[in-house]
Amino acid sequence: MVVLSWSERGNGGDIVIKPKNPGALDLNVSKGAQISTATIGSGNGGRIDIAASSVSLSSGGYISSASLSLDPGAGIAGNVIVEAGHSVVLNGEGLITTAAPNAAGGNISITAGSEIHLVNSKITAQAGPGGGGNITLKAPALTYLLNSTLSAEAVGDGGNLMIDPSFFVLNNSRLISRSTSANGGNISISADYFFQSSSLIDASAPFGLPGTVSVTAPDLDLSGSLIGLPSNLLDVKNLLRPDCRVRLPGEVSSFIMLGRGGLPIAPGGFVPSGSP
């Protein structure tokens, strides 16, 4: 699937995917398919607005709005809005991005009715001197990042990252709101429970003021909480006696009556009575 809007002079066109009944649409963008709007002229990137029951990007599928002009006065990147009644899932190099190398980045807003998952995927709002775009993720249940990145880097001020779930899990992933020449952006995590392991949160600015990182939930780093099991585990043979067939040498057959009686309830225990 390719949904493409391209402009060489003016603004990039808008792409709107909003059926009358969004709950009946499961949008799947995969295997290099794209939903993209861009301009190489002096105009702004187009807006992308999607509403569906669920949204899935996998195997290199991506959603993009860009203003690619390198001339002075280049326009800003367009905004990307994704709303799903259930879940939004990016997997296998799935990508949602806005880009404006010579202007301000566009904003990315993703809202799910239940969960947002990123596995080996990225959401980026890259920009030039105009400042990075903002990235907002909202899901009432869970936002989960595994080997993934949220990035609002810019030559100008870094964009802001806002994450608002009940459970936020950050596993070997990165939250970046960095600036290469101005001030860093702000990173806000409003979660009831926040678990992170081997991850990076960066709002740095080597030539300006660093951004702030605000977390409302306890920051639990699981990477230092795991311990190895002892090597001298208990031997089950010392706790449970094997049944008769195992104790006797050689090949032994057995005969079991179904119904009353039968094998003991526990190895070495009494056989239940066959009397009524």
Backbone bond lengths (Angstrom), bond angles and torsions (degrees), N, CA, C in turn:
res aa  C-N    CA-C-N  psi(-1)  N-CA   C-N-CA  omega(-1)  CA-C   N-CA-C  phi
1 M - - - 1.457 - - 1.520 109.19 -
2 V 1.315 117.09 132.13 1.450 123.03 174.88 1.513 108.66 -132.81
3 V 1.331 115.97 117.78 1.459 121.61 171.81 1.514 105.67 -115.66
4 L 1.343 116.97 109.96 1.461 120.45 -168.49 1.521 110.57 -132.08
5 S 1.350 115.52 132.63 1.463 121.79 172.29 1.521 107.43 -125.38
6 W 1.335 117.31 123.09 1.460 121.54 -171.97 1.526 109.56 -132.36
7 S 1.348 115.63 135.00 1.458 120.24 178.19 1.520 109.32 -132.23
8 E 1.343 116.81 137.05 1.459 120.88 177.30 1.520 112.33 -97.14
9 R 1.336 118.61 -12.13 1.464 119.97 -176.93 1.533 112.82 -130.20
10 G 1.310 117.50 -55.55 1.456 119.85 -174.29 1.512 112.78 -93.07
11 N 1.341 114.63 -149.96 1.456 120.94 179.74 1.524 110.95 -73.92
12 G 1.310 115.36 149.28 1.455 119.29 170.65 1.519 109.82 -68.30
13 G 1.311 117.90 146.71 1.459 121.10 -179.43 1.516 112.50 -73.16
14 D 1.333 116.12 156.79 1.458 121.66 176.96 1.529 109.83 -84.26
15 I 1.315 115.90 146.56 1.459 122.72 174.35 1.519 107.70 -121.18
16 V 1.331 115.92 118.82 1.462 121.08 -177.95 1.524 108.22 -123.57
17 I 1.331 116.22 120.39 1.466 122.49 176.07 1.526 106.67 -119.49
18 K 1.322 115.94 90.10 1.454 121.72 -176.66 1.530 108.22 -140.73
19 P 1.328 118.11 86.63 1.461 120.62 179.48 1.528 111.18 -67.02
20 K 1.336 115.33 165.03 1.469 119.42 179.45 1.518 111.49 -60.96
21 N 1.329 116.26 -32.47 1.463 121.17 177.50 1.522 108.91 -121.73
22 P 1.337 118.52 84.17 1.470 120.27 -177.38 1.522 113.29 -58.53
23 G 1.340 117.22 -25.60 1.458 120.21 -179.58 1.507 113.88 -67.82
24 A 1.329 117.09 -13.05 1.467 120.64 179.76 1.525 112.42 -94.36
25 L 1.334 118.23 -0.60 1.463 121.71 -175.74 1.517 111.33 -112.16
26 D 1.335 116.93 122.33 1.462 123.00 168.68 1.522 106.60 -106.99
27 L 1.329 116.45 111.21 1.464 121.23 -175.57 1.518 109.71 -92.99
28 N 1.328 116.32 122.02 1.463 122.27 -179.28 1.523 108.70 -124.13
29 V 1.338 116.93 115.43 1.461 123.06 179.04 1.528 106.56 -113.57
30 S 1.345 117.36 110.48 1.462 119.19 -171.60 1.515 111.28 -145.12
31 K 1.342 114.63 168.68 1.463 123.97 175.64 1.534 111.98 53.59
32 G 1.333 115.39 49.02 1.454 120.86 176.52 1.511 114.75 80.03
33 A 1.319 118.76 2.37 1.466 120.73 176.60 1.527 109.40 -65.64
34 Q 1.327 116.84 156.84 1.464 120.01 -174.94 1.525 112.00 -144.68
35 I 1.312 113.86 149.97 1.462 122.93 166.42 1.521 104.37 -121.89
36 S 1.333 117.63 109.75 1.460 119.89 -166.15 1.518 111.55 -144.24
37 T 1.330 115.75 139.88 1.454 122.48 171.02 1.522 108.28 -133.98
38 A 1.365 116.35 137.84 1.463 119.40 -175.32 1.518 110.07 -155.66
39 T 1.337 115.10 157.58 1.453 122.42 171.95 1.518 108.84 -136.24
40 I 1.337 115.59 143.86 1.460 119.78 173.66 1.521 110.49 -110.09
41 G 1.329 115.97 6.30 1.456 121.04 176.99 1.512 110.93 -94.20
42 S 1.324 115.63 -157.50 1.463 120.21 -176.85 1.521 112.59 -89.25
43 G 1.339 117.52 2.60 1.459 120.13 -178.17 1.518 112.92 -82.78
44 N 1.326 114.16 -177.84 1.457 121.50 179.34 1.528 110.45 -91.01
45 G 1.299 115.38 154.17 1.456 119.79 172.68 1.518 110.69 -66.94
46 G 1.313 116.62 151.59 1.459 120.29 -178.79 1.520 112.57 -76.81
47 R 1.329 114.59 166.33 1.473 122.00 179.02 1.533 109.06 -92.79
48 I 1.327 115.48 142.68 1.461 121.78 173.40 1.526 107.91 -118.88
49 D 1.329 116.31 123.35 1.465 121.95 -175.25 1.528 107.88 -130.49
50 I 1.331 117.00 115.52 1.466 122.26 -174.40 1.524 109.27 -126.60
51 A 1.331 115.80 135.35 1.462 122.10 173.21 1.522 108.18 -134.58
52 A 1.339 117.76 129.45 1.465 121.85 -177.20 1.520 109.05 -157.26
53 S 1.339 115.20 171.82 1.452 119.80 174.69 1.522 110.55 -68.57
54 S 1.338 116.03 -45.74 1.463 121.56 175.22 1.515 108.33 -145.63
55 V 1.328 116.23 153.48 1.461 122.04 179.92 1.523 107.83 -129.59
56 S 1.346 115.86 129.51 1.458 121.18 -178.76 1.521 109.46 -132.57
57 L 1.336 116.64 128.92 1.460 123.03 174.03 1.522 107.28 -121.72
58 S 1.343 116.67 123.81 1.461 119.66 -176.04 1.514 110.42 -147.56
59 S 1.332 115.12 161.45 1.473 122.77 174.90 1.525 111.94 51.29
60 G 1.334 115.98 47.28 1.457 120.62 176.56 1.515 115.28 84.13
61 G 1.308 119.30 4.68 1.461 120.67 175.07 1.521 110.74 -68.29
62 Y 1.354 117.37 144.16 1.463 117.63 -176.28 1.524 112.54 -150.19
63 I 1.341 113.14 159.92 1.458 124.18 175.04 1.518 106.79 -122.64
64 S 1.356 117.90 129.38 1.461 120.06 -171.52 1.514 112.12 -146.92
65 S 1.331 115.45 139.14 1.466 122.72 168.57 1.525 107.53 -129.93
66 A 1.361 116.40 129.53 1.460 118.69 -173.67 1.520 111.37 -145.10
67 S 1.342 113.91 148.17 1.457 122.94 166.93 1.519 106.09 -118.47
68 L 1.336 116.77 105.79 1.460 121.36 -165.04 1.525 114.29 -98.70
69 S 1.314 117.92 1.51 1.458 120.16 -177.75 1.526 110.78 -67.31
70 L 1.327 115.73 139.85 1.458 121.39 175.47 1.520 112.08 -102.95
71 D 1.331 117.73 4.64 1.457 122.01 -179.85 1.525 111.15 -78.92
72 P 1.336 118.52 154.80 1.461 121.06 174.09 1.534 110.00 -58.51
73 G 1.305 115.92 141.57 1.458 120.07 -179.75 1.509 114.03 82.06
74 A 1.314 117.66 15.02 1.462 121.02 178.16 1.522 110.26 -61.29
75 G 1.333 115.94 149.03 1.463 120.59 -178.66 1.520 112.65 -79.12
76 I 1.314 115.05 169.35 1.461 121.58 -179.35 1.527 109.80 -82.74
77 A 1.310 115.78 161.17 1.465 120.37 174.14 1.523 109.38 -72.45
78 G 1.328 115.96 153.05 1.460 119.53 177.87 1.518 112.15 -78.84
79 N 1.321 115.35 168.86 1.459 121.45 178.80 1.528 110.46 -88.86
80 V 1.330 115.71 151.52 1.458 122.18 174.57 1.526 107.78 -120.88
81 I 1.337 115.70 124.44 1.463 121.97 -179.70 1.524 108.24 -123.11
82 V 1.324 116.79 122.88 1.460 122.08 178.58 1.520 108.04 -125.79
83 E 1.336 116.11 123.76 1.461 121.87 177.98 1.523 108.95 -125.78
84 A 1.335 116.38 127.00 1.462 121.39 -179.90 1.521 109.19 -128.69
85 G 1.336 115.37 135.27 1.459 118.90 178.61 1.510 112.76 -67.29
86 H 1.339 116.89 -27.95 1.462 120.83 -179.13 1.534 110.53 -115.66
87 S 1.315 118.78 -88.72 1.457 120.43 -171.93 1.519 111.66 -128.24
88 V 1.344 114.75 156.24 1.456 123.37 170.22 1.524 106.77 -121.51
89 V 1.342 117.00 122.69 1.462 121.60 -174.52 1.520 109.31 -128.69
90 L 1.346 116.66 126.05 1.460 123.43 171.79 1.516 107.15 -115.95
91 N 1.339 116.09 125.22 1.452 119.96 -174.37 1.527 109.68 -145.41
92 G 1.332 117.25 142.49 1.461 120.48 176.16 1.509 112.81 63.82
93 E 1.337 117.18 58.31 1.461 123.95 178.16 1.527 112.53 66.41
94 G 1.309 116.24 31.63 1.463 119.65 168.23 1.524 109.59 -66.75
95 L 1.341 116.92 149.05 1.462 119.92 -173.07 1.519 110.63 -146.19
96 I 1.332 115.55 134.26 1.459 122.75 166.77 1.522 105.90 -123.22
97 T 1.348 117.12 124.92 1.453 118.73 -171.45 1.520 112.45 -147.60
98 T 1.316 115.13 148.87 1.458 122.89 164.58 1.522 106.62 -126.44
99 A 1.349 116.11 146.43 1.464 119.13 -175.86 1.519 110.32 -149.55
100 A 1.330 115.75 137.90 1.463 122.69 175.02 1.525 106.64 -150.50
101 P 1.327 118.99 89.85 1.460 121.48 -173.23 1.512 114.24 -64.50
102 N 1.353 118.06 -18.25 1.459 119.27 -178.76 1.527 112.11 -124.33
103 A 1.344 116.69 18.86 1.465 119.76 -178.00 1.528 108.67 -154.32
104 A 1.328 116.27 -159.74 1.456 121.71 -179.19 1.519 110.89 -85.97
105 G 1.313 116.24 144.36 1.462 121.23 178.69 1.511 111.48 -77.06
106 G 1.311 115.51 156.65 1.455 120.41 175.51 1.517 111.21 -84.17
107 N 1.326 115.44 162.56 1.464 121.29 179.14 1.529 110.14 -88.53
108 I 1.336 115.61 148.99 1.459 122.41 175.79 1.515 108.22 -122.78
109 S 1.334 116.30 123.74 1.462 121.85 179.54 1.517 108.94 -125.16
110 I 1.334 116.70 121.38 1.463 121.81 -179.78 1.527 108.06 -123.89
111 T 1.331 115.83 122.16 1.455 121.96 -179.02 1.521 108.57 -125.60
112 A 1.336 116.85 126.03 1.461 121.77 178.58 1.521 109.45 -121.42
113 G 1.338 114.84 147.88 1.458 119.10 178.99 1.507 113.62 -74.08
114 S 1.359 116.88 -19.09 1.459 119.78 179.77 1.531 111.51 -134.41
115 E 1.368 117.40 -66.71 1.461 119.74 -170.79 1.523 111.77 -138.14
116 I 1.351 114.38 154.38 1.460 123.13 171.78 1.521 107.12 -125.10
117 H 1.353 116.64 125.96 1.464 122.15 -179.34 1.522 109.47 -123.85
118 L 1.334 116.88 133.38 1.455 123.15 170.22 1.522 107.89 -126.08
119 V 1.333 116.60 120.62 1.455 122.39 177.93 1.526 107.26 -128.25
120 N 1.339 116.47 115.82 1.472 121.69 -177.58 1.534 110.82 52.42
121 S 1.310 116.46 47.24 1.462 121.48 -174.69 1.527 110.68 -142.61
122 K 1.356 116.05 175.78 1.460 120.55 -175.94 1.522 111.21 -142.11
123 I 1.332 114.54 148.67 1.456 123.17 165.49 1.523 105.82 -127.83
124 T 1.343 117.52 117.91 1.457 120.76 -173.58 1.518 111.11 -132.94
125 A 1.328 115.12 144.16 1.467 122.99 173.86 1.524 106.55 -129.79
126 Q 1.335 116.63 87.14 1.459 122.51 -173.68 1.531 109.90 -94.99
127 A 1.325 115.30 145.26 1.463 118.50 -175.90 1.516 110.70 -152.57
128 G 1.333 114.34 165.72 1.456 122.54 176.94 1.517 111.01 -93.36
129 P 1.327 116.84 -137.82 1.468 119.75 -175.30 1.521 114.10 -69.47
130 G 1.325 117.86 -13.32 1.463 119.22 -179.11 1.510 114.65 -75.76
131 G 1.304 118.61 -11.07 1.466 120.72 179.50 1.516 111.51 104.51
132 G 1.313 115.39 146.64 1.458 120.91 -177.85 1.513 112.27 -72.66
133 G 1.321 115.31 155.28 1.454 119.97 173.99 1.518 110.89 -77.73
134 N 1.313 116.30 164.70 1.463 121.87 178.91 1.524 109.81 -93.80
135 I 1.330 116.21 147.50 1.459 122.51 176.68 1.521 108.02 -121.28
136 T 1.343 115.97 125.48 1.462 121.39 -179.45 1.521 109.38 -125.06
137 L 1.336 116.93 125.75 1.463 122.71 175.68 1.517 108.52 -118.83
138 K 1.346 116.39 125.28 1.460 121.14 179.11 1.524 109.05 -130.02
139 A 1.340 115.91 124.89 1.464 122.17 176.57 1.524 107.42 -152.88
140 P 1.326 118.92 126.64 1.465 119.85 -174.44 1.522 114.17 -68.10
141 A 1.345 117.97 -26.47 1.460 119.77 -175.97 1.525 112.02 -97.68
142 L 1.337 117.67 -67.38 1.464 120.74 -168.75 1.517 111.20 -145.66
143 T 1.333 115.87 138.94 1.459 122.82 165.07 1.518 106.78 -122.43
144 Y 1.344 115.38 123.46 1.459 120.89 -170.85 1.525 109.89 -129.72
145 L 1.347 116.31 123.31 1.464 122.47 177.28 1.518 109.19 -118.38
146 L 1.334 116.38 124.52 1.459 122.50 175.70 1.526 108.05 -128.01
147 N 1.330 116.56 119.04 1.471 121.70 -179.03 1.530 110.95 51.50
148 S 1.312 116.09 44.01 1.465 121.16 -173.65 1.521 111.14 -134.06
149 T 1.348 115.79 171.27 1.463 121.18 -173.71 1.523 110.90 -138.70
150 L 1.332 115.56 136.09 1.460 123.52 162.82 1.521 106.17 -112.00
151 S 1.338 117.17 122.45 1.456 119.43 -173.84 1.519 110.98 -138.67
152 A 1.345 115.75 130.40 1.463 122.63 174.94 1.526 108.41 -127.31
153 E 1.320 116.66 56.56 1.460 122.57 -178.70 1.525 110.79 -79.24
154 A 1.350 115.17 152.66 1.463 119.93 -179.74 1.520 109.74 -158.35
155 V 1.336 114.46 159.11 1.461 119.94 168.62 1.515 109.04 -71.78
156 G 1.338 116.32 -41.41 1.458 121.24 172.67 1.520 110.66 -80.34
157 D 1.320 117.19 -151.59 1.463 120.37 179.79 1.526 110.63 -62.37
158 G 1.332 115.83 138.43 1.454 120.07 176.58 1.512 111.03 -66.51
159 G 1.316 115.84 149.89 1.461 119.52 177.02 1.518 111.66 -75.26
160 N 1.315 116.16 170.90 1.460 121.74 -179.23 1.525 110.43 -98.82
161 L 1.334 116.10 144.22 1.456 122.78 174.03 1.521 108.35 -111.99
162 M 1.339 116.79 127.10 1.465 121.89 179.07 1.516 108.97 -128.43
163 I 1.340 116.27 120.77 1.468 122.51 -174.94 1.522 107.86 -126.51
164 D 1.346 116.60 124.74 1.466 120.56 -170.83 1.527 111.22 -137.30
165 P 1.344 118.85 77.63 1.465 122.22 172.50 1.536 109.79 -116.03
166 S 1.340 116.35 178.63 1.459 119.51 168.64 1.530 110.21 -78.46
167 F 1.343 116.03 -46.49 1.465 121.69 177.59 1.521 108.42 -116.01
168 F 1.330 115.99 129.02 1.456 121.10 176.66 1.523 107.98 -123.30
169 V 1.349 116.18 119.51 1.459 122.19 -179.08 1.513 108.03 -116.91
170 L 1.330 116.31 123.27 1.462 123.39 -178.08 1.519 107.52 -121.57
171 N 1.327 116.77 103.16 1.463 122.15 -172.50 1.525 109.70 -119.32
172 N 1.336 116.18 110.19 1.468 122.06 179.26 1.533 110.41 52.21
173 S 1.308 116.28 46.88 1.472 121.66 -175.60 1.519 110.22 -132.34
174 R 1.359 115.92 179.33 1.461 120.16 -173.96 1.528 110.32 -136.27
175 L 1.333 114.83 136.70 1.457 123.12 168.51 1.523 106.66 -115.23
176 I 1.345 117.46 115.90 1.464 120.61 -172.58 1.524 109.71 -128.59
177 S 1.318 115.27 127.45 1.462 122.14 174.47 1.525 107.35 -135.70
178 R 1.298 115.93 67.70 1.459 123.05 -165.79 1.524 110.68 -107.65
179 S 1.329 115.75 152.57 1.460 121.57 174.29 1.522 108.88 -126.17
180 T 1.327 116.12 139.78 1.455 119.58 179.66 1.525 112.82 -89.79
181 S 1.361 118.27 -13.53 1.465 118.55 -178.24 1.528 113.80 -144.00
182 A 1.338 118.44 -8.84 1.466 120.75 -177.41 1.526 109.00 -127.23
183 N 1.327 117.05 -136.89 1.459 121.08 -175.34 1.526 111.24 -98.93
184 G 1.312 115.60 147.08 1.463 120.37 176.40 1.515 111.01 -72.16
185 G 1.317 115.85 155.46 1.459 120.76 177.06 1.520 111.34 -84.68
186 N 1.320 115.71 177.40 1.458 121.58 -178.41 1.527 110.19 -102.14
187 I 1.325 116.22 143.99 1.458 122.80 177.25 1.520 107.81 -118.54
188 S 1.340 116.06 119.04 1.462 121.49 -176.98 1.526 109.68 -120.68
189 I 1.327 116.20 122.20 1.464 122.27 178.93 1.522 107.77 -117.47
190 S 1.324 115.68 109.09 1.468 121.18 179.86 1.517 108.13 -108.76
191 A 1.318 116.59 86.75 1.466 121.89 -176.14 1.520 109.06 -132.98
192 D 1.329 115.41 152.72 1.459 119.58 174.39 1.527 110.86 -77.10
193 Y 1.336 115.77 -32.63 1.461 121.05 -179.31 1.529 108.34 -137.94
194 F 1.326 116.37 128.51 1.452 121.99 -177.59 1.520 108.85 -128.49
195 F 1.339 116.47 117.00 1.463 122.55 179.61 1.526 108.35 -118.84
196 Q 1.321 116.81 127.60 1.459 120.12 177.20 1.518 110.30 -134.48
197 S 1.329 114.58 148.43 1.449 120.99 179.01 1.522 108.76 -147.16
198 S 1.339 116.23 124.21 1.470 122.77 175.52 1.518 111.91 52.30
199 S 1.315 117.10 45.80 1.465 121.66 -175.73 1.523 111.20 -123.16
200 L 1.341 115.39 165.25 1.464 122.15 -177.17 1.524 109.78 -121.19
201 I 1.325 116.36 131.38 1.469 122.72 172.17 1.519 106.36 -121.86
202 D 1.343 116.90 116.17 1.467 120.86 -168.43 1.521 110.12 -134.66
203 A 1.322 115.84 116.27 1.468 122.14 174.08 1.526 109.12 -123.58
204 S 1.321 116.22 39.69 1.459 121.57 -172.90 1.524 112.21 -80.10
205 A 1.328 115.06 162.35 1.467 122.94 177.79 1.523 107.21 -154.07
206 P 1.339 118.25 95.29 1.465 120.55 -175.13 1.524 113.95 -62.56
207 F 1.344 118.07 -22.39 1.462 120.39 -178.72 1.529 112.25 -119.41
208 G 1.308 116.96 16.80 1.460 121.02 179.45 1.519 110.51 -153.24
209 L 1.333 115.76 -161.85 1.452 120.79 179.19 1.522 109.93 -84.16
210 P 1.319 118.08 132.33 1.461 119.10 177.09 1.519 110.70 -68.54
211 G 1.308 115.73 151.98 1.453 119.87 176.27 1.516 111.05 -76.38
212 T 1.318 116.24 173.67 1.461 121.74 179.60 1.525 110.16 -102.36
213 V 1.315 115.47 148.34 1.462 122.19 175.27 1.523 107.09 -115.79
214 S 1.336 116.42 118.21 1.461 121.78 -177.23 1.522 109.19 -118.16
215 V 1.338 115.69 123.02 1.463 121.53 179.95 1.519 108.18 -126.80
216 T 1.340 117.54 123.38 1.462 120.61 -178.40 1.513 112.67 -87.67
217 A 1.348 117.27 -18.81 1.462 121.41 -178.37 1.520 109.92 -102.30
218 P 1.346 117.85 158.46 1.467 119.57 175.11 1.525 110.53 -58.32
219 D 1.315 116.68 137.74 1.463 123.03 179.80 1.523 108.38 -91.20
220 L 1.340 116.80 104.74 1.454 121.47 -177.29 1.518 109.43 -105.82
221 D 1.326 116.51 113.56 1.466 121.44 177.88 1.518 108.21 -93.82
222 L 1.334 116.49 107.93 1.456 120.52 -175.18 1.519 113.23 -78.44
223 S 1.333 117.64 -15.34 1.468 118.93 -174.91 1.522 111.78 -64.47
224 G 1.336 118.69 -26.81 1.453 120.64 179.77 1.508 113.71 -100.43
225 S 1.342 117.48 8.97 1.453 121.34 -175.40 1.519 113.68 -104.27
226 L 1.331 117.23 -6.10 1.456 119.72 -177.50 1.521 109.96 -92.63
227 I 1.316 116.80 138.01 1.468 121.63 179.02 1.526 108.59 -122.33
228 G 1.324 115.44 152.22 1.457 120.41 178.35 1.517 111.40 -79.11
229 L 1.319 116.23 148.07 1.455 121.09 177.55 1.527 109.81 -74.27
230 P 1.338 117.67 148.38 1.475 119.41 177.61 1.522 110.35 -66.60
231 S 1.345 114.85 149.51 1.464 119.55 -178.07 1.525 112.19 -77.42
232 N 1.349 117.93 -24.19 1.460 120.73 -177.42 1.525 110.41 -92.58
233 L 1.319 116.13 65.92 1.454 120.60 178.61 1.529 110.00 -69.73
234 L 1.320 117.45 154.94 1.451 121.67 179.77 1.523 110.47 -66.42
235 D 1.318 115.68 140.58 1.459 121.40 178.29 1.517 108.47 -88.59
236 V 1.318 116.55 123.27 1.464 119.78 -176.97 1.521 111.55 -63.53
237 K 1.344 117.43 -24.43 1.457 119.51 -179.74 1.528 111.70 -64.28
238 N 1.323 116.75 -26.17 1.459 120.20 179.83 1.524 111.73 -80.84
239 L 1.307 117.46 -11.70 1.465 120.52 -176.53 1.516 112.55 -105.80
240 L 1.334 117.89 -35.84 1.458 121.98 -176.84 1.524 109.71 -119.06
241 R 1.328 116.61 130.76 1.459 120.55 175.88 1.515 109.09 -80.23
242 P 1.332 117.93 135.45 1.471 119.08 177.51 1.516 110.79 -69.44
243 D 1.324 116.94 157.29 1.465 119.70 179.64 1.530 110.30 -72.69
244 C 1.330 116.46 176.94 1.461 121.61 -172.77 1.516 112.02 -60.27
245 R 1.291 118.53 -40.71 1.460 121.81 -176.36 1.522 111.04 -59.97
246 V 1.327 116.79 -37.29 1.452 120.08 -179.74 1.523 111.18 -75.40
247 R 1.376 117.21 -34.28 1.455 120.06 -176.77 1.523 112.42 -72.91
248 L 1.352 117.17 -30.22 1.458 119.46 -177.10 1.523 110.43 -80.26
249 P 1.364 117.10 143.06 1.476 119.00 179.86 1.523 111.49 -76.85
250 G 1.334 115.15 157.17 1.456 120.68 174.78 1.518 112.42 79.44
251 E 1.358 114.47 -174.74 1.451 120.98 178.85 1.520 109.27 -81.00
252 V 1.274 118.11 122.00 1.456 122.88 -176.74 1.514 108.75 -124.16
253 S 1.338 115.42 130.09 1.455 119.87 174.67 1.522 109.56 -89.89
254 S 1.317 116.87 168.56 1.460 120.20 -179.59 1.510 109.27 -141.86
255 F 1.330 115.16 156.73 1.459 121.96 177.79 1.510 107.45 -133.77
256 I 1.307 116.33 123.33 1.456 120.61 -175.73 1.519 108.64 -121.52
257 M 1.325 118.06 126.10 1.458 122.20 174.78 1.518 109.17 -88.44
258 L 1.301 115.52 129.33 1.459 120.29 176.10 1.518 109.33 -82.98
259 G 1.276 116.23 156.60 1.460 120.33 -178.76 1.512 109.47 98.07
260 R 1.341 116.87 -135.82 1.459 120.10 -179.15 1.515 110.29 -68.93
261 G 1.307 117.52 152.60 1.454 122.04 -179.20 1.503 110.45 78.86
262 G 1.355 117.92 -139.26 1.447 121.69 -179.96 1.510 111.94 97.52
263 L 1.308 116.67 -154.41 1.461 122.15 -177.75 1.520 110.97 -76.50
264 P 1.331 116.75 156.52 1.469 118.55 175.23 1.521 110.63 -64.16
265 I 1.307 114.48 152.74 1.454 120.11 -178.96 1.515 110.61 -62.96
266 A 1.350 117.67 -37.18 1.465 122.84 177.40 1.515 108.29 -129.54
267 P 1.339 118.26 149.74 1.469 120.38 177.50 1.517 111.12 -54.46
268 G 1.350 116.10 128.20 1.460 120.80 -179.06 1.505 114.45 82.32
269 G 1.349 116.82 1.45 1.468 119.13 -177.99 1.505 112.27 -90.01
270 F 1.332 116.44 -173.99 1.462 122.24 -178.90 1.521 109.58 -80.77
271 V 1.336 115.42 147.06 1.466 121.40 175.25 1.518 107.95 -81.73
272 P 1.341 117.95 131.23 1.472 119.28 179.86 1.521 110.89 -59.46
273 S 1.315 114.43 145.81 1.466 120.25 -178.10 1.522 110.31 -66.39
274 G 1.352 115.72 143.00 1.458 120.15 175.54 1.492 113.02 -89.84
275 S 1.352 117.49 -3.81 1.468 121.00 -178.83 1.512 110.19 -79.60
276 P 1.318 118.79 144.95 1.451 121.10 178.06 1.520 111.88 -67.43
